[in-house]
Amino acid sequence: MLSGSIVAVVTPMYGQKRFGQEQDLQGEPSKGSTNCGIDWPAFEGLIEWHIEQGTCGIVPVGTTGESATLTVEEHLEVIQFTVDRVNKRIPVIAGTGGNATEEAVHLSKQAVAVGVDACLVVTPYYNRPTQEGLYRHYEHLALTIDSPIVLYNVPPRTAVDLLPETVGRLSKIENIIGIKEACGDPNRVTDILSQSESDFFVLSGEDAQTLQMMGLGACGTISVTANVCPALVAKVCEAQLTGDSARATELDALLQPLHHALFIEPNPTPVKWALYEMGKIQSGIRLPLLPMSSGKQEELRACLKAMALL
């Protein structure tokens, strides 16, 4: 079972270019900027840092990894790179969802072929399927690929909510093993677990609610905040999983301001800017996402300083 602090890792990118010139994107974007390339050395550095800091698993090309703006070729390259560099030291759970079932099948098959430990599959977005459509989407995927599948429910982004009764039906399919739940209601954990198979697990997809969700039976988190302070997020999860809820509550209180600050603009804009300020990555982010606006930078910088991250 996947558990503890699992990072939804960013995809480091070089600074975007303007009319052929390298452009630092701290502040407002430039007109005429184009997609920036993936910074593989920085990505390798992040992977090693996470393993050293106690991160329990890594999710490449999730929402935080800018899967929506990577090409299919880049998407698969990031998965391959992650698997190769991690080299089985921690689980790799690749983001392989799509709003077309066959797209999710293709990405998942390719991820399985390079050795991922599981696939994280977001609900089909934009086309707003029914609950039966969602069930058949995941059923087809599970019957087609030879890999554990973790469902991913994030209604604020996808405009569709995978309901507990549908999750319960899906939990009966052997290789559908858990769900990353980010509907915004911590009590959803109880509803899911009460309707699912006994070995089915829930991971938090809402950093600010992780401890509350774990108190209701979730076994960890797929975290944005872990990009910035992996050791502390890992310690919160470890303390809660080992029964030291007082320690978990104490540590989680330190993280709450950062949880908020990392979502003052659309993810992953704040977390990439934070890592840039920390010297971990360069400043690149792909349109239509923008670099951190100057008006919000000081708020996040102050939070990072308060936590001795700068």
Secondary structure, 3 states (H helix, E strand, C coil): CCCEEEEECCCCECCCEECCEECCCCCCCCCCEECCCECHHHHHHHHHHHHHHCCCEEECCCCCCCHHHCCHHHHHHHHHHHHHHHCCCCCEEEECCCCCHHHHHHHHHHHHHCCCCEEEEECCCCCCCCHHHHHHHHHHHHHHCCCCEEEEECHHHHCCCCCHHHHHHHCCCCCEEEEEECCCCCCHHHHHHHHCCCCCEEEECCHHHHHHHHHCCCCEEEECHHHCCHHHHHHHHHHHHCCCHHHHHHHHHHHHHHHHHCCCCCCCHHHHHHHHHCCCCCCCCCCCCCCCCHHHHHHHHHHHHHCCCC
